[in-house]
Structures are given as structure tokens and as C-alpha cells.
Amino acid sequence: MQDFLFYLKLGWEHIISLDALDHQLFVLALIAVYTSKDWKKILILVTAFTIGHSITLALSILDVVRLPSDWIEFLIPLTIVLTAAGNIIMKNKKQSQNKTNYYLALFFGLIHGLGFANTARVMIAKSQSIAVPLLGFNIGLELGQIVIVLAILILLFILLNLFKINKKDWILFVSSGVFALALKMTLERIPL
């Protein structure tokens, strides 16, 4: 149980900590087109991301997949750039009905899962089963994502209902900000 709680906390910190800006920006870009009425779709979306994250994390720990860390560190913000750009380009369309979002979340989760793989590979001993650490980490990650999603949805609810902000303006503002930050990260991390 102690191992489970250790990895649960690690998963939680992986997304909640100040060092997790790329992860937080991705979640923000991922759900920027939704409102609290879409909570089921959002839950499926962030769970698809976690599933993708879990798959490559497990494959990396088992040493089935291994990519150079400089490429992973470049690809992670690139997924954020692409997600935010998609929001900007599609801001006038009903994106919350787009099933492609789920597949992209899963695929981008595969890339993000590689980002923690080197650390996890070192932490999980060869003799240790990966089931408990992986389960604990992913539950912690999912709980952290849900807290971030709830915070974003509460802020959006306040902006839309109390301040009467236009949803399209919200999508454009948030996605443009995320795009700019992620593009900066991407350009700084180009593997040379």
C-alpha cells in the first residue's frame, strides 16, 4: 500500500506541480472548446490522454520503447502547439462534437507518456512489478487532471455567466496564449 501511495503522489505531482506547465497547458488547450455541460466528453477526453500516457509509460518501463529524451522534450510542446492551433482554426465550428479529439488525445498521450519514462525506469526496480507503480501513478495523474479540469470549468462558468464573455472569444484568447507559450517551448527544445 505504501508503494501505491508513493506513486499516487508522484502522479499527482507530475501534473499539479509548478514544473508541470507543459502538462497543464496541454489539458487547458485540450478542453478549451468545452463547457461544464460537456463534462462526460471532457472526462472521456482526459481519460483517453491518460490511457495513451499509461501505454507508453508501461512500454518504456519494460524497455520496449525508448526514444532520445531531446526528441521527447521537443515533441511534448509540439503536441500543445498543434492542439491550440486546432482550437484557433476551428473556433467557429462545433469542436465538442468532433470524435477526432479523442484519438488525438490518445495519440498525444502516447507522446507525453514518454516524457516521464526515463525517470520511471530508474525508480521502478527491475525485480519490482510495474502494476502497482503504474496504477498508482496513473490514478494520481487522473486525479490531478480532474482538479485542473474542474478549476478551468469553474473559471469558464464564471466568465461566461457572470462576466458574459463570448465562448468563441474565450477559445481564441486561451488557445492563442497556450499556442504562444508552447511555441516558445518547442523552439527552445528543437533537437540539434
Stockholm file with secondary structure:
# STOCKHOLM 1.0

chainA/1-192         MQDFLFYLKLGWEHIISLDALDHQLFVLALIAVYTSKDWKKILILVTAFTIGHSITLALSILDVVRLPSDWIEFLIPLTIVLTAAGNIIMKNKKQSQNKTNYYLALFFGLIHGLGFANTARVMIAKSQSIAVPLLGFNIGLELGQIVIVLAILILLFILLNLFKINKKDWILFVSSGVFALALKMTLERIPL
#=GR chainA/1-192 SS CHHHHHHHHHHHHHHHSGGGHHHHHHHHHHHTTCCGGGHHHHHHHHHHHHHHHHHHHHHHHTTSCCCCHHHHHHHHHHHHHHHHHHHHHTTTSCGGGCTHHHHHHHHHHHHHHHHTHHHHHHHSCTTSCSHHHHHHHHHHHHHHHHHHHHHHHHHHHHHHHTSCCCHHHHHHHHHHHHHHHHHHHHHHTCCC
#=GC SS_cons         CHHHHHHHHHHHHHHHSGGGHHHHHHHHHHHTTCCGGGHHHHHHHHHHHHHHHHHHHHHHHTTSCCCCHHHHHHHHHHHHHHHHHHHHHTTTSCGGGCTHHHHHHHHHHHHHHHHTHHHHHHHSCTTSCSHHHHHHHHHHHHHHHHHHHHHHHHHHHHHHHTSCCCHHHHHHHHHHHHHHHHHHHHHHTCCC
//
